[in-house]
């Protein structure tokens, strides 16, 4: 049962039949792990916190720099040099003290990912490093945990929802080891609103998932910020994929 403050705080959610009180209670009981508190993680975490996702774990080892402020909306000029995870956690707790925020100032790696992902209902990959993305993907598939991954560069963005219980491909299928570096904003410019759109889209996917709506699992959605057009492509499983293919393959 929601208390009076929650009824007011989440009133816009409650008015929608697609969420309602039952959906809001599901949100409050959910736990999302957000890895990366940059241009994607900032809007994703803000919308999930304000929507009432009950537990949010934030992971980022980086500190805030002046060049981040063009797109990383949780931070201000006064935060330069401070921990992204710590400042994001502080901002989100002020935004919504009704939920639990855990901020971890550490890098996602083989040593900690399994332990972090085991505790979560859903993972948002908001990183900009291919090797880290491979590790997140592999750990999610090993632990059978759904994953929403997004990326952006220039005026282009992409997002994909992956569910190990389904028979579509995974991130390793999308970007095999021998391909060039995928979309990221660490080695190229980025239009701030584009990465904001992708992060907000990750949050929307998470809200849909937590409130019982089926996602388009295994479909790569790409966004062109110049034309403002979306395209959607299915991602088939690669038979030889070391993560989801061969002996590791599961059927939906």
N, C-alpha and C positions, 0 to 999 in steps of 0.2 A: 504494500500500500504506500503510495506516495504521500509525503507530508505536504503541508500548505505551501512551504517555500518551494518545494520541488514542483508542485502544481503550477505555480507562477513562473518559475524559471524555465520550465520546459513546456509552457503552454502552447507554443507554436507547433511543437512536435505532437502534442496531445490532440490538437485539432485535426490532424491529418489521419484519415482512416488507415493509411499505409503504415503508420507508426502507432498512434494511440497510446493508451496507458500500458497495454501489454507490451508493445514494442519498446516503450520507454523503460519499463522494468527490465527488459532484456538488455538494453543498452547499459543500464546501471550495473548489471551483473557481468558485463563483458570485460575482457582484458586484452588490450592491444599492445603489441611491441612495435615501437617506431625506431628504426635504426637509421640515424642520420638526421641532424637538426639544421639542415641548410635550407635551400630554396624550396624543396619539396616538403621536408619535415615540419617547417614552420606552419604553413597553412593547414597541412593535414592534421597536425596536433591541435591547432587552435579550433578547428571545426569539430573535432572529436571531443575535445574537452568541453566546449560550449554546448554540445549536443547531449552531454551526460554519459559518455562512456565511462563506466565506473572505475576502471583501473587502467592507467597508461604508464608504460615503462619507456623511458627515453634513453637512448644510447648514442653518445658521440664523444670522441676524445679531443675534438678540435676546440680552438678558441676563436673568438669573434674578431674579425678584421674590418677595416674601413670599407674594403671592396665588397664585403658581404651585405652591406646595408641596402644596396640597390634592390635586393630581392628577398632578403631574409627578415621577415616582418615582425618577428618576436623581439628584435634587438634594436637598441638605439646607440647613438654616438657615445654615450656614457658607458656602454658595455664593452667597448673595444678592449681586447686583451683578456677578457673574462671567459670562463668556460661556457660553451654553448649549452651543454646539457643542464648545468646549474641555473643559468639565466632563463632558459626555456622553462624549466620546472617551476621557477619562481613566478614567471609571468602567467603560466597556465594555472597555477594554484590561486593566483589573484583573480584570474578570469572566472574560475569555478572552484570554490573551496569545498564543494559538495562531493568531489571525487578524489581518488588517491593517485598522486603523481609520484613516480619513482624515477629520479634522474641519476644516470650512471655515467661518470666521466671516464669512459674506457672505450677502447677500440674493439669493434666486433671482430672476432677471430675464431679459429678452430677451438681454442681453449675455453671460450665462454658461450659460444652460440647455442650449443645444445641445451645448456642449463637455462639460458634466457628463453629460448623458444618453447621449451617444455611447459613453462608457466603461462604461456599466452594462448588465446583462442585464435588470434589472427596476427600476421606479421606484415608490416608495411616496410618495404625496402625503399628508403629515401636516400640511399648513398649515391656517390658519383664515381665509384671505383669498381672496375670489372671484377677484379679478383675477390673483393668482398661480396659482390653480388653472387658469384659462383658459390662461395661458402654458405651464404644465406640460403640460396636455392637448394643446395645439397642437404643442409641441415633440416630445412622444412620438409623435404621429401623423405628424409630418413625418419623424421618424427611424425610424419603424416599431418602437418600443420599447414593450413591455407596461407597463401602469400599474395600480396598485391605489390607489384613492382612498377615504378615509373621512372622516367628520365626525360631530360630536356636539353636542347642546345640551340642557340640562335632563336629562330622563330618556330622551331619544331619540337613536338613532344610526343611521348608514347606512354602507354600504360597497358598492363596485362595482369589479369587475375589468374592465379595458378592453384589448382586443387589436386594434391597427390592422389586423391581417391578417384579422379577422373582419368580418362585415357588420352588426353591431349599431351602436347609436348611441354617441356619445362624451359627454364632460362638457358640451360646448357644446350638445348636443341635450337633455341633462337640464336644464340651466339656460341657456336663451337669454338674450341680452343684456337683454331687457326685463322679466325676472322680478325679484322681490324678492330680497334677500340670502338665500342658502341657509343651511342649518344651520352654525353656528359657535359657538364658546364665547367669542369676544372681546366680544360685545355682550349676553350673557345668562349666567345661571348654568349650572353643569354639575355633575352627580353624578359624582364621581371614578371610581367603578367602571364607569360607562357608557362613558366615554372610554377607560378601560383595556380593556374588552371589545372595543371597536372597534379599538384599536391591536393587541391580541393577535390579533384576526381578520385584520388585515393581515399580520402575521407568519406566521400559519398559511397564508394564501393563498400567500405567497412560498415557504414550505417545500414546499407541495404542488407549486407550479410548478417549482421547482428539482429536485425529486425525480421529475419526469416524470408527475405526475398532472394530468389535465385540469381546468381551472377552469370555473366557470359564467360564462363571459365574457358581458358585456352584460346581466347581471341585477342590478338594484338590490335589495339586501337591507337591510331596515329592522328596527331593534330597538327595542322598547318596554321600558324598564327597570322600569316599574311592573308590567306584566303579565308581563314576561319572555317575550314572544312575538316571533317573527321572521316577517316576511312577505317574499315575493320577487316582483318585478315585472320583466318583460322591458323593455329599453330599445331601441326601434326607432330606426333611423337617420332623421334628418330630411333630406328630399331637398334642402332649401335650406341645410343646415348648411355654413358656410364652411370647416369643418375636415375633416369626413368625408363630406359629401354632394356631389352634383353631380359635377364633374370630379375631385374628390378621393376619390370613393367607391372602395372596394376590395371584392372579393367573397371570401368564405372558401372 
